[in-house]
């Protein structure tokens, strides 16, 4: 159900290395050919980056139309209208912010340009892209002004018009209703932006039918989408390994952040990352979303620090989300090893249990139980694990959810569809998925154990929880930080596919870092399989 890596590092024969490299190259060329030849145009940034066919988005549109046609509340002659992302400037200045497409619009059309609209005739399937009519000055400052035909070929749509023609083109289609997108993002609590344009008041508009249908489409990934997610994971895994090889005591955390971002962009064509990099060392490794403006990965890494680096690159808006935890000096202390292996055991227990039909909250409970069992064996906890579960002691050490859906957004949509309620229990209330797993879902498995003073103090003040805690042992872990192991997986028909490829066991990490810090470079003992 999950990949394992050999413990032996340098015992591979030259013949085996040659054979594996040849197989990887052949596999890579085969997948690249399949992706590129799927249909027509493709997105490609050259060199060894992935070619993504625009057929991916035609398939997405067809899947959406199938759901809409099956919905008895969708009238005949309905037309979907989506508004793409807008180019914005930094506050009141004329400095442009690097544009990244709005996620629903990207899923539907794959368009990289800003300020566009899109329409789809639900009955016929006809797709129409609307692009801005640019002023002549654009050609001076920004480059060649492309005609509509260029975008028609680039994105494989049926028609292209200018955005100023949006209302008149829609009028000619005589729609019974425009289906616009409005709905709640259950992670952020924000409402997605509904399409709005001059002349929309002429039309009948429904803004409730589209959102649940397109969200459910995004929850299940197609084979073409999985290829892009495999690629994002492969490049990001390699970038994490570069960080593990390069780290030295005395570096700043941001130096490793910059190395990760550089590798993803240089070798993967990833201009964007999926989220702000979290590069916590020492006690910072217990700060769940470290790396923000108030704590910008600026600590100096000390000898003996445990480093928790949570970083993921994004290619053509498809993301990755990987966390590696390792000792800055390359050698785990006994306490670091004990906590790390407790988290690894829970990760592997969940991976073994994942399959279609499994309820994700049950996987969170499984991880919690493994943590409690391991911490009891270690002597940090005492008593009956069943009794610990009843008082939610697991949430003291893992206050976040076990994982989340992953796709065009790092916290992808669909975790709580209508009718699925979020738990109010500690730990589970932070879970970003409350549903049963299905084949084609992509999600993270990210158990962790953290020693957060604020949370520990609350537990020690609660007699129902403090009776299980060995405070004498706990004192050794004040300032320890935390451990998180985060992998990205795809749910398959009988289990799961592991997309992430980095050293995971204590032995693998120590050997890999020793190899990376030595002057003699040997072959990578953890070669990531190319998608």
Buried (B, 14 or more C-beta within 10 A) or exposed (E): BBBEBEEEBEEBEEEEEEEBEEEBEEEBEEBBEBBBEBBBBBBBBEEEBBBBBBBBBBBBBEBBBEBBBEBEEBBEEBBBBBBBBEEEEEEEEEEEEEBBBBBBBBBBBBBBBBBBBBBBBBBEBBBBBBBBEEEEEEEEEEEEEEEBEEBBEBBBBEEBBBBEEBBEBBEEBEBBBBBBBBBBBBBEEEEBBBBEBEEBEEBEBBBEBBBBBBBBBBBBBBEBBBBBBBBBBBBBBBBBBBBBBBBEBEBBBBBBBBBBBEBBBEBBBBBBBBBBBBBBBBBBBBBBEBBEEEBBBEBEBEEEBBBBBBBBBBBBBBBBBBBBBBBBBBBBEEBBBBBBBBBBBBBBBBBEBBBBEBEBBBBBBBBBBBBBBBBBEBEBBEBEBEEBBEBBBBBBBBBBBBBBBBBBBBBBBBBBBEEBEBBEBBBBEBBBBBBBBEBBBBBBBBBBBBBBEEBBEEBBEBEEBBEBBBEEBBEEBEEBBBBBBBBBBBBBEEBBBBBBBBBBBBEBBBBBBEBBBEEEEEBBBBBBBBB
